[in-house]
Amino acid sequence: LRARYLIACERIPEAMALIKSCINHPDISKDLYFHQALFTCLYMSPLEDQLFQEVLLTDCKSGIEIICNTEKEGKTTLALQLCESFLVPQLQNGDMYCIWDLIFIWSKLQLKSNPSKQVFVDQCYQLLRIATNIRVIFPFMKIIKDEVGEDGLQICVEICGCALQLDLREDPNMKSLIYKTIAHFLPNDLEILRICALSIFFLERTLESYYTVEHLYKCADEEYNECTSSVQNRVRFELLPILKKGLFFDPEFWNFLMIKQNCLALLGDKA
């Protein structure tokens, strides 16, 4: 109560002295309120730079609880800054610990702070640029798709296209997952589905992935219709050459019999 009173009166040096004494106590320090109060004091004082250092010493799970409690108190700006202070080091270090929760909470706070969808997308891209683990594209695509609506799908497809241009030779599972994600986003585009299925087969060399290729090539050919496409023509035609880079051959110049023979050869004994 004394700490709350001192913060409310903006007697920050006194509040910090009391809070630090509590944090140094082996039992009282277990109460996350005092850590939250310290963050609040640092935010309100000229020592705001120390906020980032204190965040680095706090476990992310505890941090998430503190962020949520801060938001419940109506301090959205502080909650957003705290969330970014936890999220940015995780992105820079490539650490996936609590990353889904942090990104989800960040999205809600960002939109509450500024409802503009364009600003939201720009902020997502800014965070993606500092990320060192490509797997963070999935939680970002989830929030973009959920929050931006129809345009969000196109943005997610573009993110997948950018990800495929990175060097993923050491992570074929991730590359395969991106192809599967694109196929999930564009279920009515037969040409893209076939290219994705072939690319997945080349990476996985499994009977299941071959059966998907066979099924798609047995479907009647379809002319691409821009009117029924989920993405703009520009995005689709930028994506096609990126997808074809993962192929051993261009399927446009091979009939299904030749594709089948080569796939079976790659299957080896499984065939």
HELIX and SHEET records of a PDB file:
HELIX    1   1 ARG A    2  ALA A    8  1                                   7    
HELIX    2   2 ILE A   12  ILE A   23  1                                  12    
HELIX    3   3 ILE A   28  LYS A   30  5                                   3    
HELIX    4   4 LEU A   32  MET A   44  1                                  13    
HELIX    5   5 ASP A   49  LEU A   56  1                                   8    
HELIX    6   6 CYS A   60  LYS A   72  1                                  13    
HELIX    7   7 THR A   76  ASN A   93  1                                  18    
HELIX    8   8 ILE A   99  SER A  113  1                                  15    
HELIX    9   9 LYS A  117  ILE A  130  1                                  14    
HELIX   10  10 ILE A  134  VAL A  136  5                                   3    
HELIX   11  11 ILE A  137  VAL A  148  1                                  12    
HELIX   12  12 GLU A  150  LEU A  164  1                                  15    
HELIX   13  13 PRO A  172  PHE A  185  1                                  14    
HELIX   14  14 LEU A  190  GLU A  204  1                                  15    
HELIX   15  15 LEU A  207  LYS A  218  1                                  12    
HELIX   16  16 GLU A  226  THR A  228  5                                   3    
HELIX   17  17 ASN A  233  LYS A  244  1                                  12    
HELIX   18  18 PRO A  251  PHE A  253  5                                   3    
HELIX   19  19 PHE A  256  LEU A  267  1                                  12    
HELIX   20  20 GLY A  268  LYS A  270  5                                   3    
END                                                                             
